[in-house]
Amino acid sequence: MVDLIETSCADFAAALASDAPVPGGGSAAALAGALSAALGAMAARLSLRHKKTEEERAPLEEDVQIAEALRQRLLSLVDGDAAGFEPLSRAYSLPKEDPEREQKLRAASLAACAAPLELLRCCGETAELLAGLRERVSLMLLSDVGSAAALCRGALESAAMNVWVNTRSLKGDAEAEALKAETRRILDRALPLNGAVTAAVRERLEN
């Protein structure tokens, strides 16, 4: 399989638009999440140019480190999500009379949740980062923080959809239910943070 994060933006978009099942929504969401973290890192770095005291600089320097770590984790999930899909696709193609089909499908479905769930966790951390960063960046960089929050929201919702679609055949399965419960917890925490950032940025810029 092609290393997606090493392709150009144009080639990635072309692959996404093709009739191939991968890359799909999960890989696109991971890239959106990585771009969200990258915008956060940029806003923090540029704001540091205008901060003179250690008290002002220290939180922004920490923001840069956190954002960079998240960016790298999220980029790895662009390929991670695509890799998780292939075993699931093979499991769905097994003959229905195969006595091991149900067991293999369950295992592949749960394994396919690993990348979107990690994406959710990373984006939850990114949402936390951006909520604090909004208070610290220079005014001219507020739109970048707002854009980062909007991208983060899209990545969160897309990742959640991937968890739900991968567990749809496992109703009543304890492990699948635990994954869905964690998904809901992350969304319940992160989406309001994203919304508060974008709303605050909009109000500040419009007025």
trRosetta pair geometry for C-beta under 8 A, 3 or more apart (Angstrom, degrees):
i j d omega theta_ij theta_ji phi_ij phi_ji
1 22 7.5 -20 -144 104 128 134
1 79 7.7 139 115 -153 123 97
1 82 6.5 168 173 129 146 123
1 83 6.9 -173 56 -89 159 76
1 86 7.6 -122 -63 -49 140 145
2 6 7.9 -134 168 60 82 98
2 7 6.4 41 152 -55 125 123
2 15 7.4 -127 65 -107 144 154
3 6 4.3 34 103 18 111 117
3 7 7.4 167 92 -29 62 81
3 79 6.3 -24 -147 -93 58 141
4 7 5.8 -49 -159 14 42 114
4 12 6.2 84 -172 -115 89 101
4 15 7.3 -137 -123 81 98 157
4 23 5.7 84 -117 -62 148 132
4 27 6.2 -48 143 -162 171 135
4 78 5.0 -135 92 136 124 109
4 79 5.1 177 29 -78 102 79
4 82 6.3 127 -25 -5 139 151
5 75 5.2 82 -127 179 146 97
5 76 7.7 -47 -27 -89 155 31
5 78 5.0 122 -65 65 96 138
5 79 6.1 -81 -10 -29 99 106
7 11 4.1 -115 176 90 114 123
7 12 5.0 144 94 -57 118 81
7 15 7.1 37 120 -7 171 137
8 11 4.5 93 52 9 83 101
8 12 6.9 -145 92 -6 42 85
9 12 5.8 -56 -147 36 29 111
9 13 6.3 27 156 -17 65 107
10 13 5.9 -57 -149 38 29 109
10 14 6.3 29 153 -20 64 108
11 14 5.5 -53 -145 37 33 113
11 15 6.3 35 155 -20 66 104
12 15 5.8 -54 -148 36 31 110
12 16 6.3 32 152 -20 64 107
12 23 7.1 -5 -161 32 81 150
12 31 7.3 123 163 -91 149 161
13 16 5.5 -54 -147 37 32 114
13 17 6.3 26 155 -16 65 109
14 17 5.8 -60 -146 40 30 107
14 18 6.6 45 151 -41 63 100
15 18 5.6 -42 -152 10 34 119
15 20 6.7 -41 -169 54 76 130
15 23 5.7 67 119 22 113 98
16 23 5.4 -41 -88 80 77 103
16 24 7.6 139 -137 -105 77 24
16 27 7.5 -147 -96 86 102 115
16 28 6.1 85 -129 -74 138 113
20 23 7.9 49 101 19 109 42
21 24 6.1 -21 168 -57 59 122
21 85 6.6 -160 127 148 110 139
21 89 6.6 131 88 -95 159 142
22 27 6.9 100 -160 -18 81 138
22 82 4.2 113 -173 -144 128 93
22 85 5.3 168 -74 64 123 143
22 86 7.1 -54 -11 -59 151 85
23 26 7.8 -128 -169 68 80 72
23 27 3.6 -81 -159 61 113 154
23 28 6.7 130 142 -41 115 74
23 78 7.3 -17 -125 180 138 81
23 81 7.6 67 -144 89 86 106
23 82 5.2 -63 -101 -83 71 120
24 27 6.1 103 49 19 43 98
24 28 7.1 -84 130 -1 31 101
24 81 7.6 -121 58 134 83 116
24 82 7.5 143 15 -99 77 74
24 85 6.8 108 18 -84 125 161
25 28 5.6 -59 -145 41 33 112
25 29 6.0 36 156 -23 68 107
25 158 5.4 -149 166 -166 102 111
25 161 7.0 -47 130 87 148 124
25 162 6.4 -170 95 -69 108 107
26 29 5.6 -54 -147 35 30 112
26 30 6.5 31 154 -20 64 103
26 77 7.8 -105 159 156 93 97
26 81 3.4 -163 126 -175 120 142
26 82 7.4 -175 82 -54 109 51
26 84 7.7 -71 117 60 164 118
26 85 7.3 176 36 -55 138 115
26 115 6.1 74 171 109 134 121
26 116 5.5 -88 -127 -75 113 98
26 119 7.2 -166 -162 -15 84 160
26 158 7.1 175 -97 144 40 103
26 159 7.0 81 -129 -108 76 61
26 162 4.7 80 -83 -103 103 158
27 30 5.6 -50 -148 33 33 112
27 31 6.6 33 153 -17 64 103
27 77 7.9 -173 -117 129 51 68
27 78 4.9 65 -156 -161 83 63
27 79 7.4 57 -120 -67 110 25
27 81 4.9 -160 -64 72 64 122
27 82 5.2 28 -68 -49 128 96
28 31 5.8 -55 -153 36 32 111
28 32 6.5 35 149 -20 65 104
28 158 7.0 -99 87 178 93 161
29 32 5.5 -51 -148 35 35 113
29 33 6.4 37 152 -20 65 103
29 81 7.7 110 54 -67 97 169
29 116 7.5 39 79 -122 144 87
29 119 6.1 68 117 173 112 151
29 154 7.1 -150 -125 129 80 79
29 155 4.5 126 -175 -138 81 65
29 158 3.6 -160 -90 95 130 133
29 159 5.3 179 142 -54 149 75
29 162 7.3 -137 25 -16 152 133
30 33 5.6 -52 -150 36 32 114
30 34 6.4 35 151 -20 64 103
30 74 5.5 172 -172 -179 74 75
30 75 7.3 128 151 -110 104 17
30 77 3.9 -154 -131 100 135 99
30 78 4.5 -162 97 -73 127 56
30 80 7.3 150 -106 49 162 95
30 81 5.7 -165 -24 -9 134 131
30 115 7.4 -47 -70 169 133 107
30 119 5.4 -97 -91 -109 81 124
30 155 7.1 110 -80 -145 20 114
30 159 8.0 96 -65 -83 67 106
31 34 5.5 -51 -147 35 34 112
31 35 6.4 35 153 -18 66 104
31 74 7.8 142 -94 146 17 102
31 75 7.7 55 -106 -113 58 59
31 78 5.3 62 -60 -100 83 117
32 35 5.7 -54 -149 37 32 111
32 36 6.5 40 149 -25 64 102
32 151 4.8 -159 179 -172 89 92
32 152 7.8 -175 137 -76 93 26
32 154 5.3 -78 159 91 156 113
32 155 4.4 -168 92 -68 107 99
32 158 7.4 92 42 26 140 144
33 36 5.4 -49 -151 29 34 117
33 37 6.6 29 154 -13 65 102
33 70 7.9 -109 156 161 96 100
33 74 4.3 -144 107 -146 106 136
33 77 7.5 0 62 64 135 133
33 119 6.0 -172 -14 -161 163 91
33 122 6.1 81 165 104 140 115
33 123 4.9 -90 -124 -80 120 100
33 126 6.5 -180 -163 -1 87 161
33 151 7.2 176 -84 139 28 96
33 152 6.5 73 -121 -118 66 59
33 155 3.7 134 -61 -162 88 164
33 156 8.0 113 -91 -47 107 59
33 159 7.8 37 -51 -44 136 128
34 37 5.9 -54 -150 39 34 108
34 38 6.1 37 150 -23 66 108
34 71 5.3 81 -156 -152 76 64
34 74 3.8 -175 -72 106 76 117
34 75 4.7 87 -113 -64 146 71
34 78 7.2 -36 -13 -45 141 112
35 38 5.3 -52 -143 37 34 116
35 39 6.4 38 156 -21 65 101
35 148 7.8 -154 124 -119 68 70
35 151 5.5 -101 89 -179 102 159
36 39 6.0 -54 -152 33 28 109
36 40 6.7 29 149 -18 61 105
36 74 7.9 -140 48 -150 92 176
36 123 7.3 54 67 -127 151 86
36 126 5.4 73 115 166 120 146
36 130 7.5 -60 172 -57 102 137
36 148 4.5 109 -157 -165 67 73
36 149 7.4 112 -148 -64 113 17
36 151 4.0 -164 -73 92 96 113
36 152 4.1 125 -156 -62 159 81
36 155 6.5 -110 -7 3 139 139
37 40 5.5 -53 -153 35 36 116
37 41 6.5 38 150 -21 67 102
37 67 4.9 164 -177 -164 80 74
37 68 7.7 163 153 -72 112 15
37 70 4.1 -156 -124 102 145 109
37 71 4.1 -160 105 -69 123 73
37 74 5.9 160 9 12 136 143
37 122 7.8 -52 -54 163 137 105
37 126 5.2 -95 -77 -114 87 121
37 129 7.5 51 -122 69 77 153
37 148 7.5 124 -53 -156 17 116
38 41 5.6 -50 -150 34 34 112
38 42 6.4 35 152 -19 65 104
38 67 7.3 141 -88 163 19 108
38 71 5.1 93 -66 -116 74 129
39 42 5.6 -51 -147 36 34 113
39 43 6.3 34 155 -19 66 105
39 144 5.0 -162 -176 175 104 92
39 145 7.2 175 134 -89 106 33
39 147 5.9 -122 -165 89 164 101
39 148 3.8 -158 84 -77 124 105
39 151 7.2 120 13 28 138 141
40 43 5.9 -55 -146 36 30 109
40 44 6.4 27 156 -16 64 108
40 63 6.9 -123 159 171 99 103
40 67 4.3 -157 98 -117 107 132
40 70 7.9 12 59 65 137 134
40 126 6.8 -164 -13 -157 152 88
40 129 5.7 56 -173 124 156 122
40 130 5.6 -103 -98 -84 122 83
40 133 5.7 -170 -150 -21 95 174
40 145 6.9 71 -105 -117 68 73
40 148 5.0 124 -52 -162 80 162
41 44 5.9 -60 -150 38 29 109
41 45 6.2 28 155 -19 66 109
41 63 7.7 177 -107 133 48 82
41 64 5.5 81 -144 -138 78 63
41 67 3.7 -174 -66 114 82 133
41 68 5.5 93 -109 -61 139 71
41 71 6.4 -36 -20 -34 139 138
42 45 5.8 -57 -145 37 29 110
42 46 6.2 21 161 -12 66 109
42 141 7.9 -165 116 -147 83 121
42 144 6.4 -99 89 172 112 149
43 46 6.2 -57 -143 41 27 105
43 47 6.2 28 157 -21 62 111
43 133 6.3 89 97 167 126 128
43 137 4.7 -24 163 -118 108 147
43 141 4.3 139 -140 167 91 127
43 144 4.7 178 -74 95 112 125
43 145 5.3 96 -132 -61 175 86
43 148 7.3 -99 -7 -18 135 142
44 47 5.8 -58 -147 37 28 112
44 48 6.6 39 153 -32 62 101
44 60 4.8 168 -164 -165 90 84
44 61 7.9 166 162 -71 118 19
44 63 4.1 -164 -113 102 148 121
44 64 4.8 -157 107 -65 132 76
44 67 6.4 173 14 4 138 146
44 133 6.2 -80 -70 -133 97 117
44 136 7.5 25 -115 100 80 122
44 137 6.8 -90 -83 -90 46 100
45 48 5.7 -48 -157 20 32 117
45 49 7.8 42 147 -28 57 91
45 64 5.8 90 -67 -105 80 122
46 49 5.9 -36 -170 8 44 115
46 137 7.8 44 76 -152 92 102
46 138 7.0 -91 117 27 95 123
46 141 5.8 159 81 -82 125 140
47 50 6.2 -68 -167 40 47 100
47 51 6.5 40 143 -25 76 113
47 60 5.6 -138 91 -131 112 144
47 136 6.5 103 143 131 159 83
47 137 4.5 -120 -70 -135 143 63
47 138 4.8 -175 -113 -12 83 88
47 141 6.0 -103 -61 32 97 155
48 51 5.5 -62 -142 33 40 112
48 57 6.1 71 -140 -134 89 85
48 60 5.0 -180 -77 121 88 138
48 61 6.9 87 -106 -68 132 72
48 64 7.5 -12 -39 -44 139 133
50 138 5.7 74 39 -77 148 129
51 56 3.8 -155 -159 122 114 120
51 57 4.8 161 116 -74 125 73
51 60 6.3 155 12 18 160 148
52 56 6.8 49 47 47 48 136
52 57 7.8 -118 88 -42 10 110
53 56 4.8 91 63 9 84 100
53 57 6.8 -165 92 -5 41 92
54 57 5.6 -62 -135 45 32 107
54 58 5.8 42 167 -37 70 104
55 58 6.6 -38 -135 17 19 111
56 59 7.6 -73 -176 33 29 97
56 60 7.2 7 149 -1 64 118
56 136 8.0 151 -164 -156 72 98
57 60 5.9 -74 -156 46 39 107
57 61 5.8 38 155 -25 78 109
58 61 5.8 -56 -145 34 29 111
58 62 6.6 27 157 -16 63 105
59 62 5.7 -57 -153 37 34 111
59 63 6.3 42 148 -26 66 103
59 132 7.4 -125 178 155 121 120
59 136 5.8 -137 105 -111 124 153
60 63 5.2 -45 -148 30 37 119
60 64 6.7 44 151 -23 64 97
60 136 5.7 -171 -75 149 91 135
60 137 7.9 121 -113 -86 113 63
61 64 5.7 -45 -154 27 35 114
61 65 6.8 33 150 -16 63 103
62 65 5.7 -54 -152 36 37 111
62 66 6.3 34 153 -16 69 106
63 66 5.9 -58 -146 39 30 108
63 67 6.0 27 158 -18 67 111
63 129 6.4 126 -143 -165 83 99
63 132 7.1 -153 -95 98 113 111
63 133 5.5 115 -145 -93 142 102
63 136 7.1 -171 -35 73 153 148
64 67 5.9 -59 -144 39 26 109
64 68 6.2 25 159 -20 64 109
65 68 6.0 -56 -146 35 27 109
65 69 6.5 25 156 -17 62 107
66 69 5.9 -58 -152 36 30 109
66 70 6.4 26 153 -15 65 109
66 125 7.4 -139 178 159 109 111
66 129 5.5 -173 116 -107 129 127
67 70 5.7 -58 -148 40 31 110
67 71 6.2 38 153 -26 66 105
67 126 7.7 80 -120 -124 70 82
67 129 6.1 148 -76 170 81 153
68 71 5.5 -48 -145 30 32 115
68 72 6.6 29 157 -16 63 103
69 72 6.1 -57 -154 36 30 108
69 73 6.4 28 152 -16 65 108
70 73 5.7 -56 -145 39 34 111
70 74 6.0 30 159 -18 68 110
70 122 5.5 141 -150 -168 88 96
70 125 5.9 -160 -99 98 125 117
70 126 5.4 145 174 -77 154 92
70 129 7.1 -120 -9 -11 156 156
71 74 6.0 -61 -147 40 25 108
71 75 6.3 28 155 -22 63 107
72 75 5.7 -51 -145 33 30 112
72 76 6.7 34 155 -22 62 102
73 76 5.9 -56 -158 30 31 112
73 77 7.0 29 148 -21 62 106
73 118 7.5 -128 168 159 108 110
73 122 5.2 -168 107 -110 123 134
74 77 5.6 -55 -157 29 38 114
74 78 7.7 58 146 -35 62 84
74 119 6.9 83 -128 -126 79 75
74 122 5.2 173 -73 139 88 151
74 123 7.7 91 -102 -62 122 75
74 126 7.8 29 -57 -53 140 138
74 155 7.9 -9 -147 -165 127 155
75 78 5.9 -29 -167 -1 45 114
76 79 6.8 -63 -173 45 44 96
76 80 5.8 47 137 -28 74 119
77 80 4.4 -57 -129 46 46 121
77 81 5.7 52 167 -28 77 95
77 115 5.2 142 -152 -163 93 94
77 118 6.1 -165 -96 94 129 112
77 119 5.2 155 162 -76 161 94
77 122 7.3 -151 -13 16 148 151
78 81 6.8 -54 -158 26 17 104
78 82 7.3 9 146 -8 52 109
79 82 5.6 -59 -153 40 40 111
79 83 6.1 41 152 -22 73 107
80 83 5.8 -56 -147 36 30 111
80 84 6.4 30 156 -21 64 107
80 114 7.6 -101 165 105 113 98
80 115 4.2 167 124 -112 101 118
80 118 7.4 -33 119 61 153 137
81 84 5.8 -57 -151 34 32 112
81 85 6.8 37 152 -29 63 102
81 115 4.1 -176 -84 130 63 149
81 116 6.5 77 -114 -56 109 73
81 119 7.2 17 -68 -42 121 136
81 162 7.3 -35 -146 -168 120 163
82 85 5.9 -52 -158 21 34 114
82 86 7.6 38 154 -29 62 97
83 86 6.5 -48 -162 15 37 111
83 115 7.7 135 56 -56 85 142
84 87 7.2 -58 -166 34 40 99
84 88 7.0 31 148 -11 67 115
84 111 6.1 -164 -147 132 93 81
84 112 4.4 134 155 -126 105 56
84 113 7.9 -154 175 12 144 22
84 114 6.1 -165 -108 50 141 95
84 115 4.8 -149 -4 -1 147 122
85 88 5.7 -71 -159 44 40 112
85 89 6.0 42 151 -26 77 107
85 112 6.2 77 -91 -132 43 114
86 89 5.6 -51 -146 32 33 113
86 90 6.6 32 156 -17 64 103
87 90 5.6 -54 -150 36 36 112
87 91 6.3 38 152 -22 67 104
87 108 4.6 -152 127 -130 96 107
87 111 6.3 -9 78 86 138 139
87 112 7.3 -154 70 -62 93 94
88 91 5.6 -52 -148 34 34 113
88 92 6.5 33 154 -18 65 103
88 105 7.9 71 -145 -146 67 61
88 108 4.3 159 -93 151 58 111
88 109 6.2 97 -122 -82 110 48
88 111 7.4 -162 -58 72 94 95
88 112 4.4 13 -49 -58 139 142
88 166 6.9 -72 -122 -131 156 99
89 92 5.9 -54 -150 34 31 110
89 93 6.6 25 153 -17 63 109
90 93 5.8 -62 -152 37 33 109
90 94 7.3 54 148 -43 62 87
90 108 7.3 -156 63 -116 83 156
91 94 5.9 -29 -164 -6 39 115
91 101 7.3 130 -174 -159 76 66
91 104 4.8 -165 -127 129 105 96
91 105 4.5 153 156 -95 121 59
91 107 7.7 -175 -100 64 150 81
91 108 3.9 -164 -14 22 150 155
91 109 7.5 -114 88 -37 153 75
92 105 6.7 90 -75 -118 54 106
94 98 4.8 -73 164 33 111 152
94 100 7.7 -95 -177 86 155 79
94 101 4.4 -176 106 -114 130 97
94 104 6.4 86 -22 75 160 138
94 105 7.3 -127 36 -56 126 97
95 98 4.8 118 68 -28 81 96
95 101 7.0 -119 80 -71 48 135
96 101 6.4 -122 -134 67 31 174
97 101 7.9 99 65 -13 19 137
98 101 4.1 109 77 -45 101 100
98 104 7.9 -26 120 23 130 131
100 103 5.3 -63 -164 49 64 112
100 104 5.4 60 140 -23 90 109
101 104 5.9 -64 -144 42 26 106
101 105 5.9 25 160 -21 66 111
102 105 5.8 -55 -143 37 26 111
102 106 6.4 30 156 -21 62 105
103 106 5.8 -53 -150 33 29 111
103 107 6.5 25 154 -15 63 107
104 107 5.8 -55 -147 38 32 110
104 108 6.1 27 157 -15 67 110
105 108 5.9 -57 -142 41 29 107
105 109 6.0 33 157 -24 65 109
105 169 6.7 -52 146 105 124 146
106 109 5.8 -56 -145 34 26 112
106 110 6.4 21 159 -13 63 107
106 170 6.2 109 -126 -101 84 114
106 173 7.0 176 -142 -118 114 154
107 110 6.1 -59 -150 39 27 106
107 111 6.2 26 154 -17 64 111
108 111 5.6 -56 -144 40 31 112
108 112 6.2 35 155 -25 66 106
109 112 5.8 -54 -149 32 28 112
109 113 7.1 34 149 -26 59 101
109 166 5.1 157 -166 172 75 79
109 167 6.3 125 159 -92 116 44
109 169 6.3 -132 -95 56 158 106
109 170 5.9 173 110 -36 148 126
109 176 7.4 -5 121 -96 119 119
110 113 5.7 -50 -161 22 37 116
110 114 8.0 58 144 -41 59 84
110 166 7.7 149 -77 145 20 112
110 167 7.7 63 -89 -95 59 87
110 170 7.5 84 -62 -73 86 167
110 175 5.9 7 -119 122 134 129
110 176 6.7 -108 -91 -77 91 79
110 179 7.4 -173 -137 -36 77 150
111 114 5.9 -26 -171 -11 46 115
112 115 7.4 -47 -174 26 45 98
112 116 7.9 24 144 7 67 108
112 162 7.9 -124 145 167 95 97
112 166 4.5 -155 95 -136 113 137
113 116 6.1 -70 -155 52 49 101
113 117 5.3 45 154 -25 83 115
113 162 7.6 157 -120 127 57 85
113 163 5.2 66 -139 -127 99 74
113 166 4.9 -174 -68 96 82 141
113 167 6.5 39 -77 -50 134 100
113 176 7.9 168 -41 -123 159 70
113 179 5.2 4 163 -164 155 153
114 117 6.1 -66 -147 39 21 108
114 118 6.3 18 159 -15 62 109
115 118 5.9 -57 -146 38 29 107
115 119 6.3 35 153 -23 64 106
115 162 7.9 -53 88 130 90 145
116 119 5.1 -50 -146 35 36 119
116 120 6.5 44 152 -23 65 98
116 159 4.3 162 -165 -161 85 76
116 160 7.5 179 165 -56 118 17
116 162 3.8 -167 -89 89 155 123
116 163 5.0 -152 106 -51 128 77
116 166 7.3 167 28 5 137 137
117 120 5.5 -44 -152 30 36 115
117 121 6.7 37 149 -18 63 101
117 159 7.5 155 -71 168 22 111
117 163 5.9 90 -69 -93 81 121
117 179 6.2 -85 -87 -153 137 99
117 182 6.7 43 -149 99 113 128
117 183 7.0 -90 -112 -76 83 88
118 121 5.5 -50 -149 35 37 113
118 122 6.3 37 152 -18 67 105
119 122 5.8 -55 -145 38 30 110
119 123 6.1 24 158 -14 66 110
119 155 6.5 -127 170 168 110 102
119 159 4.1 -157 98 -112 119 137
119 162 8.0 42 49 53 139 138
120 123 5.9 -61 -144 42 27 106
120 124 6.2 34 154 -25 64 105
120 156 6.3 82 -126 -138 70 69
120 159 4.6 -172 -61 120 79 138
120 160 6.5 91 -96 -66 123 71
120 163 7.2 -7 -33 -33 140 136
120 182 7.7 124 100 128 144 94
120 183 6.1 -101 -121 -122 170 69
120 186 4.7 93 161 105 111 162
120 187 7.6 -55 -151 -52 117 75
120 190 8.0 -167 -172 12 75 154
121 124 5.6 -52 -150 31 29 115
121 125 6.7 27 152 -14 62 102
121 186 6.6 -98 -83 -111 48 143
122 125 5.8 -56 -156 37 34 109
122 126 6.3 35 146 -21 67 105
123 126 5.1 -46 -142 36 40 117
123 127 6.3 48 153 -25 66 97
123 152 5.3 154 -160 -162 96 83
123 155 4.9 -170 -99 102 142 115
123 156 4.7 -162 123 -74 144 83
123 159 6.6 178 12 9 141 148
123 186 7.9 84 76 164 90 124
123 190 6.4 77 121 -173 86 159
124 127 5.7 -47 -151 29 31 113
124 128 6.8 33 149 -17 61 102
124 156 7.4 103 -63 -111 64 115
124 186 4.6 -95 -71 -156 135 100
124 189 6.3 46 -148 87 111 115
124 190 4.4 -110 -116 -68 68 130
125 128 5.6 -51 -154 34 37 114
125 129 6.4 41 148 -22 66 104
126 129 5.4 -51 -149 34 35 116
126 130 6.3 31 156 -17 67 105
126 148 7.6 -131 169 163 111 104
126 152 5.1 -158 110 -121 121 126
127 130 6.0 -55 -145 37 29 107
127 131 6.5 36 154 -26 62 104
127 149 7.2 81 -124 -132 71 80
127 152 5.5 160 -75 150 77 142
127 156 7.3 27 -50 -61 129 140
127 189 7.7 139 89 120 140 81
127 190 4.0 135 25 -151 164 90
127 191 7.8 -58 -129 -53 157 22
127 193 4.3 105 160 89 109 129
127 194 5.3 -68 -128 -54 111 84
127 197 7.9 -151 -156 -6 71 136
128 131 5.8 -54 -152 28 29 114
128 132 7.0 18 155 -7 62 104
128 190 7.7 -72 -37 -110 74 82
128 193 6.5 -41 -78 -167 44 166
129 132 6.3 -69 -162 41 30 102
129 133 5.9 27 151 -22 69 115
130 133 5.2 -55 -136 40 35 115
130 134 6.4 52 160 -36 65 94
130 145 5.8 151 -157 -167 93 89
130 148 5.5 -169 -108 106 132 117
130 149 5.0 170 143 -77 153 88
130 152 6.5 -144 -3 -8 150 158
130 193 7.4 120 71 145 95 106
130 194 7.5 43 78 -105 137 62
130 197 5.3 8 131 -108 109 164
131 134 6.2 -42 -159 13 26 115
131 193 4.7 -70 -63 -165 130 106
131 196 6.7 39 -121 81 103 118
131 197 5.8 -114 -94 -65 59 110
132 135 6.1 -60 -170 31 44 108
132 136 6.8 17 147 -7 73 117
133 136 5.7 -75 -149 45 40 104
133 137 5.8 34 166 -30 82 109
133 145 5.6 -166 110 -124 109 125
134 137 6.9 -49 -129 22 22 104
134 142 7.1 62 -145 -134 75 83
134 145 5.2 158 -92 145 71 148
134 197 5.2 -158 -58 -133 144 91
134 200 6.2 77 170 89 146 135
134 201 6.8 -109 -135 -63 117 95
137 141 4.4 -100 163 85 125 120
137 142 6.4 165 90 -74 116 56
137 144 7.8 -122 164 64 162 104
137 145 5.8 177 27 -43 151 134
138 141 5.0 78 63 11 80 106
138 142 7.9 -115 101 -33 46 76
139 142 5.8 -25 -161 -16 42 116
139 204 7.7 -140 -141 155 89 125
140 143 8.0 -44 172 16 41 98
141 144 5.0 -44 -169 34 71 118
141 145 6.4 73 135 -21 81 97
142 145 5.6 -55 -151 37 39 110
142 146 6.2 39 151 -18 69 105
142 201 5.0 172 163 -135 100 95
142 204 6.0 -84 170 91 163 136
142 205 6.3 -170 99 -60 126 104
143 146 5.5 -52 -147 39 35 114
143 147 6.2 39 152 -21 66 104
143 201 6.7 137 -97 177 39 124
143 205 6.4 76 -75 -89 91 150
144 147 5.6 -49 -145 36 32 113
144 148 6.3 38 151 -23 63 103
145 148 5.5 -49 -149 33 33 116
145 149 6.6 35 151 -20 63 102
145 197 6.6 -116 143 -178 97 118
145 201 6.3 -173 85 -88 94 136
146 149 5.6 -52 -150 33 33 111
146 150 6.5 34 152 -19 65 103
146 197 6.4 -177 -107 140 57 90
146 198 5.2 101 -153 -119 87 61
146 201 3.4 -150 -75 101 122 165
146 202 6.9 130 -138 -46 145 67
146 205 7.7 -70 -15 -13 158 137
147 150 5.6 -52 -150 34 34 112
147 151 6.5 33 153 -16 66 104
148 151 5.8 -56 -150 38 31 110
148 152 6.2 35 151 -24 65 108
149 152 5.4 -52 -145 35 32 116
149 153 6.5 38 154 -24 64 101
149 193 8.0 -136 -140 124 111 74
149 194 4.7 156 -177 -149 93 73
149 197 4.0 -169 -93 91 159 131
149 198 4.9 -153 100 -53 129 86
149 201 7.4 170 28 0 137 139
150 153 5.8 -49 -151 30 31 113
150 154 6.8 31 152 -16 62 104
150 194 7.5 131 -80 -177 29 110
150 198 5.8 93 -65 -96 84 131
151 154 5.8 -56 -154 36 34 111
151 155 6.4 33 151 -18 67 106
152 155 5.7 -56 -149 37 32 111
152 156 6.3 35 153 -22 65 106
152 190 7.6 -123 148 171 111 116
152 194 5.5 -157 90 -106 109 121
153 156 5.7 -53 -149 33 30 114
153 157 6.4 22 159 -13 65 107
153 191 6.5 82 -130 -127 93 72
153 194 4.2 147 -71 157 100 157
153 195 7.5 91 -97 -57 137 66
153 198 7.6 -34 -22 -26 141 139
154 157 6.1 -60 -146 39 29 104
154 158 6.1 26 158 -16 65 112
155 158 5.8 -59 -143 40 28 110
155 159 6.1 30 158 -21 65 108
156 159 5.9 -58 -148 35 25 109
156 160 6.5 25 155 -19 62 106
156 186 7.4 -154 -149 130 106 105
156 187 6.3 138 163 -107 115 77
156 190 5.6 -165 -119 107 151 135
156 191 6.5 -167 112 -74 151 81
156 194 7.2 -142 12 -29 146 151
157 160 5.7 -51 -149 34 32 113
157 161 6.6 37 152 -21 63 103
157 187 7.7 83 -91 -122 60 116
157 191 7.8 74 -64 -97 91 116
158 161 5.7 -52 -153 32 34 113
158 162 6.7 33 150 -19 64 104
159 162 5.7 -56 -155 34 35 112
159 163 6.8 37 149 -18 66 100
159 183 8.0 -162 119 -134 88 102
160 163 5.7 -50 -152 33 37 111
160 164 6.4 33 152 -17 67 107
160 183 5.1 124 -129 -176 85 116
160 186 7.9 -165 -82 78 104 110
160 187 5.7 34 -83 -67 147 129
161 164 5.6 -57 -147 40 33 111
161 165 6.1 28 157 -18 68 107
162 165 5.9 -49 -136 37 31 106
162 166 6.2 26 162 -15 63 111
163 166 6.1 -66 -149 41 26 106
163 167 6.3 2 161 -2 65 116
163 179 5.9 -157 -165 147 115 108
163 180 6.6 160 139 -94 116 60
163 183 4.8 -169 85 -84 159 145
164 167 6.2 -72 -144 47 26 96
164 168 6.5 53 155 -62 64 90
164 180 6.9 78 -96 -115 70 102
164 183 7.3 -169 -52 125 82 168
165 168 5.7 -23 -149 -18 34 120
167 170 4.9 -73 -163 47 69 113
167 173 7.5 -138 -160 57 96 120
167 176 4.1 148 -149 -161 115 111
167 179 6.1 -179 -70 78 147 126
167 180 6.0 -136 85 -55 160 106
168 171 7.6 -2 179 -48 39 88
170 173 3.9 -46 172 16 99 138
170 175 7.8 -56 163 73 143 83
170 176 3.8 149 110 -46 130 164
171 176 7.7 -84 -75 96 18 143
172 177 7.4 -9 -153 -47 12 121
173 176 4.0 62 80 17 110 113
173 177 6.4 176 84 -15 54 85
174 177 5.7 -56 -146 37 29 111
174 178 6.5 32 154 -22 63 104
175 178 5.6 -51 -151 32 33 113
175 179 6.7 34 151 -19 64 102
176 179 5.6 -52 -153 33 36 112
176 180 6.5 32 151 -15 67 105
177 180 5.7 -54 -147 39 34 110
177 181 6.3 38 152 -23 66 105
178 181 5.6 -51 -146 34 32 113
178 182 6.6 32 155 -17 64 102
179 182 5.9 -53 -151 35 31 108
179 183 6.5 37 149 -23 63 105
180 183 5.4 -49 -149 32 36 118
180 184 6.6 36 153 -19 65 102
181 184 5.8 -52 -151 34 33 110
181 185 6.5 35 151 -20 65 104
182 185 5.6 -52 -148 35 35 113
182 186 6.4 34 155 -18 67 104
183 186 6.1 -58 -151 36 28 107
183 187 6.4 24 155 -14 64 110
184 187 5.8 -58 -145 41 31 110
184 188 6.0 33 157 -23 67 109
185 188 5.8 -56 -145 35 27 111
185 189 6.6 17 158 -11 62 109
186 189 6.1 -66 -153 41 29 104
186 190 5.7 4 164 -3 70 120
187 190 6.2 -66 -126 47 25 96
187 191 5.3 20 -177 -19 69 116
188 191 7.1 -31 -109 30 13 104
188 192 7.6 7 172 -5 44 109
189 192 7.3 -85 -177 37 22 99
189 193 7.0 12 149 -14 62 116
190 193 5.5 -62 -155 37 39 114
190 194 6.3 38 154 -20 73 104
191 194 5.6 -51 -147 36 35 112
191 195 6.2 34 155 -18 66 107
192 195 5.5 -55 -143 40 34 113
192 196 6.2 38 157 -23 67 104
193 196 5.8 -54 -148 33 29 110
193 197 6.6 28 154 -19 63 104
194 197 5.9 -58 -153 34 31 109
194 198 6.4 19 158 -10 68 108
195 198 6.1 -58 -143 41 31 103
195 199 5.9 29 160 -18 67 112
196 199 5.9 -57 -142 40 27 110
196 200 6.1 25 160 -18 64 110
197 200 6.0 -61 -147 38 26 107
197 201 6.2 22 158 -17 64 109
198 201 5.8 -55 -143 39 30 110
198 202 6.2 34 156 -21 64 107
199 202 5.8 -54 -148 36 28 113
199 203 6.4 26 156 -17 63 107
200 203 5.9 -55 -146 37 30 109
200 204 6.2 27 157 -17 65 109
201 204 5.8 -58 -147 39 29 109
201 205 6.1 17 161 -11 67 112
202 205 6.2 -66 -143 43 25 102
202 206 5.8 18 164 -16 66 114
203 206 6.1 -57 -136 39 24 106
203 207 6.1 -5 171 6 61 117
204 207 6.6 -77 -143 50 19 92
